[in-house]
């Protein structure tokens, strides 16, 4: 008669020790944390607003009088560019002052040893 494994999801002998599995889990958690920091939405939004803010601000600085008159005397490109630049810098400062919290640690001491 065939014996059933202790755990239905795990075969009796998988060829990996508990240390190998823990090492792999730690490596994947580290990669996940790095990816989360790299693709933090605040970095993406802040970077895009800074880049576009610089472009629109430069366009506002080089506007001729006809473009300003078209906007009823307001240099709309300059003000919009400065606003975008400030918003982008706000997002980047927010990222710097409040970084992404690390994921909770995996506690393996509570699991039964096989």
C-alpha positions as CSV (number, residue, x, y, z in Angstrom):
1,X,0.0,0.0,0.0
2,X,1.3,3.5,-0.8
3,X,1.7,5.9,2.0
4,X,0.1,9.3,1.7
5,X,2.5,12.3,2.2
6,X,2.1,14.5,5.3
7,X,1.1,17.5,3.3
8,X,-1.3,17.0,0.3
9,X,0.4,19.8,-1.7
10,X,3.9,18.6,-1.2
11,X,5.4,15.3,-2.5
12,X,7.2,13.1,0.0
13,X,10.7,14.0,-1.3
14,X,11.0,17.1,-3.4
15,X,14.8,17.1,-3.5
16,X,15.1,20.5,-1.7
17,X,16.0,21.0,1.9
18,X,14.2,23.5,4.1
19,X,17.3,25.8,4.0
20,X,17.1,25.8,0.2
21,X,13.5,26.7,0.2
22,X,14.1,29.5,2.8
23,X,17.0,30.8,0.8
24,X,14.9,30.9,-2.3
25,X,12.0,32.6,-0.5
26,X,14.4,35.3,0.9
27,X,15.8,35.9,-2.6
28,X,12.4,36.3,-4.1
29,X,11.3,38.7,-1.3
30,X,14.4,40.8,-1.9
31,X,13.7,41.0,-5.6
32,X,10.0,41.9,-5.0
33,X,11.0,44.7,-2.6
34,X,13.5,46.1,-5.1
35,X,10.8,46.0,-7.9
36,X,8.3,47.7,-5.6
37,X,10.7,50.5,-4.9
38,X,11.7,50.8,-8.6
39,X,8.1,51.0,-9.9
40,X,6.7,53.1,-7.1
41,X,3.9,55.2,-8.7
42,X,5.1,58.3,-7.0
43,X,8.5,58.1,-8.8
44,X,6.8,57.6,-12.2
45,X,4.3,60.4,-11.7
46,X,6.9,62.8,-10.2
47,X,9.4,62.1,-12.9
48,X,6.9,62.7,-15.7
49,X,5.6,65.9,-14.2
50,X,9.1,67.3,-13.7
51,X,10.1,66.4,-17.3
52,X,6.9,67.9,-18.8
53,X,7.0,70.8,-16.4
54,X,10.5,71.8,-17.7
55,X,9.4,71.5,-21.3
56,X,6.3,73.6,-20.8
57,X,8.1,76.2,-18.7
58,X,10.7,76.6,-21.4
59,X,7.9,77.0,-24.0
60,X,6.4,79.6,-21.7
61,X,9.7,81.5,-21.5
62,X,10.0,81.6,-25.2
63,X,6.4,82.5,-26.0
64,X,5.9,85.6,-28.2
65,X,3.4,88.3,-27.5
66,X,0.9,86.9,-29.9
67,X,0.6,83.7,-27.9
68,X,0.2,85.6,-24.7
69,X,-2.4,87.9,-26.2
70,X,-4.3,84.8,-27.4
71,X,-4.6,83.6,-23.7
72,X,-6.0,87.1,-22.7
73,X,-2.6,88.4,-21.5
74,X,-1.7,85.4,-19.3
75,X,1.5,83.4,-20.1
76,X,-0.4,80.2,-19.6
77,X,2.6,78.0,-20.7
78,X,4.8,79.5,-18.1
79,X,2.3,79.2,-15.2
80,X,1.2,75.7,-16.2
81,X,4.8,74.6,-16.6
82,X,5.8,75.9,-13.1
83,X,2.7,74.2,-11.6
84,X,3.7,70.9,-13.2
85,X,7.2,71.3,-12.0
86,X,6.1,72.0,-8.5
87,X,3.7,69.0,-8.5
88,X,6.5,66.7,-9.8
89,X,8.9,67.9,-7.2
90,X,6.2,67.3,-4.5
91,X,5.8,63.7,-5.6
92,X,9.6,63.1,-5.6
93,X,10.0,64.8,-2.2
94,X,7.1,62.6,-0.8
95,X,8.9,59.5,-2.1
96,X,12.1,60.6,-0.4
97,X,10.6,61.5,2.9
98,X,8.2,58.5,3.2
99,X,9.8,55.6,1.3
100,X,7.9,52.4,0.6
101,X,7.7,50.3,3.8
102,X,9.3,46.9,3.7
103,X,7.1,43.9,3.4
104,X,6.2,42.0,6.6
105,X,8.7,39.3,7.5
106,X,7.7,35.7,6.9
107,X,7.7,33.9,10.2
108,X,8.6,30.3,9.6
109,X,9.0,29.3,13.3
110,X,5.2,28.6,13.6
111,X,5.2,26.0,10.8
112,X,5.6,22.4,11.8
113,X,8.9,20.8,10.9
114,X,8.7,17.6,8.7
